[in-house]
Amino acid sequence: MPSSDYDPASLPDLLPLYYRRLFPFSQYYRWLSYGGVQKNYFQNREFSFTLKDDIYVRYQSFSTQNELEKEMQKMNPYKIDVGAVYSHRPSQHNTVKSGTFQALEKELVFDIDMTDYDDVRSCCSAADICSKCWTLMTIAIRILDRALRDDFGFQHRLWVYSGRRGVHCWVCDEAARKLSVAARSAVTEYLSLVKGGDETVKKVVLTEPIHPFISNSLDVVKGYFTQYALDDQDLMGSKESVEKVLALVPEDILFLQEFEKEKKPEKRWNLIVTEAKRKQSTAKKGQYFEKEIMLQYCYPRLDANVSKGVNHLLKSPFSVHPKTGRISVPIDVSELDKFDPFSVPTISLICEELDRPRPGEEKEKLEDGKEKEDEKDAIEKRKIRDYKRTSLAKYIKYFDQFLDGMARSWKGERLRKSDKAKQMKPVPLNNPEVEIVAEADIIVRRRSEVLSHSHLGYNVLSCNYAW
Amino acid sequence: MQLGGRRKKNSINPLSELYGQHLQFYGQPPLENISLSEFETFAVERLKLLKTVENLGVSHVKLTEQYRNKLESQLRTLNFPYRPDAKSQSGSTEYEKRRKDHISHFILRLAYCQTEDLRRWFIQQEVDLFRFRFNVLVPEQQLDFLHKNNLRYDTISSEEKLKLKDQLINSSFGVSGVKVMEHEFYKVPFQDALDLVRLRKVYLKQGYAYIPHQDIVTIVLNDFRTRLSKALALTARSLPAVHSDERLQPLLNHLSHAYVGQDYSIQKNVGKISLDQIDSLSGKSFPLCMRQLHQSLRENHHLRHGGRMQYGLFLKGIGLSLEQALQFWKMEFIRGKVDADKFDKAYAYSIRHMFGKEGKRTDYTPYSCMKVILSNPPSQGDHHGCPFRHSDPELLKQKLQVYKVSPSGINQILELVKGMHYQLACQKYFELTHNIEDSSFSLNHPNQYFLESQKLLGGGKDIKREMDAPQRSQENSASKGSTATQEVAANTSQHLAEMTEDLDSFFQDA
């Protein structure tokens, strides 16, 4: 699908159109309200906008969907970031007593950026991507999505294309949003296998026993390795590339001579694998270098700082990427192998598609005039029809399905809360001498309660909490 | 309830009731009267103990035999409990030790609850101490401790064990098929087992960690850490009442200042260094980490955030003023891909932030070796961190060769690195590059390295004098450089002065 040549200079003209007629505000609001289970969840959420000329404004917050819409249509931000849910409305943070304004909850997020793989991809570098190296993102999503679901039990994971050279993951489960900094850091380290900067040659070291997580991840990598590494990246082809790989292999290997003679990449790789297996059966300590190589070249590289902080701001889904014009669209994981970043719609494309008349549209216009609806309704309906005319439609549909999946859990939560409200009594804490003297108390207790009472479920939280 | 240390009664010893357990969670504060001198002694001795815990933690792998022996001997010297059973000792002595343990812990809570940094340090050392003492208990005693403290974690059934047998074997070190079936496995939400999750030492399924009994200590530690963290936050709120007591305030202030010793936060030599000296200084007097960062900056005309923080704060510590710093970074970045405008927009802010001129106006302190080694490891594209800790030994060797360190010297350094003695390795580097036998100081801060080097190369007397006054100002609000250490109540000033000298000299030797 053509992207309809995007020119960054046209953003000031395109953005107003995008925010007025295409941005999926109602779905967006539905997402961030999380079913209204927690009071003021949307109102206490921080947004940040990057405006024209790189003007950056933080601590934006909104009371209603309408307010959000009006503000975005007024400011026409070039970039939108989503931050944490705070203890108070972020827009009023200056009025709050110092120390009491705190980030409380946020989705668990991951940011995977292609530049972090520059040392292992030969086709592109820096901000460039191509279909050959995009496989790295596919592998990353498969590995991480499986782990988040099977190992950590997270059900609601949204993968989003960043707009240029990477992907983001938003884990929206209630348990994920309530994770402490320490927990986020632990999850991130559990998921990290590639360690070291420019100074480190061997970035993956495996020891016995091989944890099931590593085995599962390796299974994914193996599925892609031949096509991606041996063919597309020509790992065993060029001299330079081969040298880099051999630097990761122990010195006392036996296949060098044979290796020089062999020219076929697959056969060369087989030599390495065979040698590794031979060593594994003889030596006391496992020598897993064939696995280590595969992981160093293919395993996802996370930006740990993005995931660890509760207050970290991350680019919002459906935000525009100013340099490429592409919309940050959700990725349908069930069709992952078909995802092509180069066919993601740009803002210029979808704006153009808006103007194209569709068959049957004439008839719709007439109907509109006949029906007696209040104007707001008509505008809503027209807006719904608007994005449906564009390439954005399928992505919003997928987002809707994602929200439907979450909605089922919200309903259960609301029921539980209303039941509890009927039989409300204070839950005793460990320290009877504690009094509630300030909101800060509640916040501190609440956070630590999550840690120590999480195995009891989330009952304790809702009771003693007062926004 | 008042216990006045009545040791004479043999029939019912109240201490034995209170202190029947060797190990405790410090759930209940002590409720008795003690003398001021006992208050001070207990506090100071526990602080010495925690400082030992910290030093051992950095220079040894925790829980190795060497570590255990050293820690145990320190516990013995300072008269803290180190053996699980009291019966082998003469009755009251062991209980006295446990009482001291109890009371001193709570006193230090008062001193260390105030800021994020202090809390983090205190919690870290207390957790390490607890870990040591919990590991000294035999499994039956450990289980007993768990039950007495209401930690009943769910065990999994034999059927489930059978189903997950292979995964369980491959997740935990030293767990064979036989062990899986014989020993208990606990199913715990992963949030309660973060230390195991972080290191991938446990099997995870659907958000639950399956922990063998042998690893339950990590869970207990997590619990301990959480409780302590909660408690410190609460303690901080009752602090104004405590501080209004003039007898306690000076001691508590001094205790919390003492832990950090010299932190190089007060800029003593502002403006004495000029920008064109930096290149030559980097070769002569910078520790390897900063030399590496400087070189990287010159070569790439850029440094990522981690590097900017580590190096920028170091430069602040050696005496660069804000204006100089801005000029320095700007000149270098402009040579790269950044134009003047972009620098002003994107990078100048963060440099001013470092100097406490933006945001919440915290005047950041230069990173100590501990911080550089333990936090924020470098990844692809980074040049920060400690080269002895984070660099591949081969690359480190090459680098040292380029910097003209002798082959035998390089070997000595690599040996130290292998033994994980990173600061000692850096000290060796100091000795080799300055051509001296013995460095006569204990390295724990990059700025200390710089000052010592300058001293040696003829920097002179004024630097030495400035080093002797321990100060700290993490929060640069109204009181820059707290004067509490100087203002001491008249009665206790003499005693306090003696004790503080004692403390300081202890830390210098450490």
Interface residues (C-beta under 8 A of the other chain):
Chain A: D54 T115 D116 Y117 D118 D119 D150 D151 F152 G153 F154 A175 L179 S180 A182 A183 S185 A186 V187 E189 Y190 V194 K195 G196 G197 D198 E199 T200 V201 K202 P209 I210 H211 P212 F213 I214 S215 R301 A304 N430 N431 V434 V437 D441 V444 R445 S448 V450 L451 S452 S454 H455
Chain B: G27 Q167 I169 N170 S171 S172 F173 V188 P189 F190 Q191 D192 L194 D195 V197 R198 L199 R200 Y203 L204 K205 Q206 G207 Y208 N222 D223 T226 R227 S229 K230 A231 A233 L234 R237 K345 P377 P378 S379 Q380 G381 D382 H383 G385 P387 H390 S391 D392 E394 L395 L396
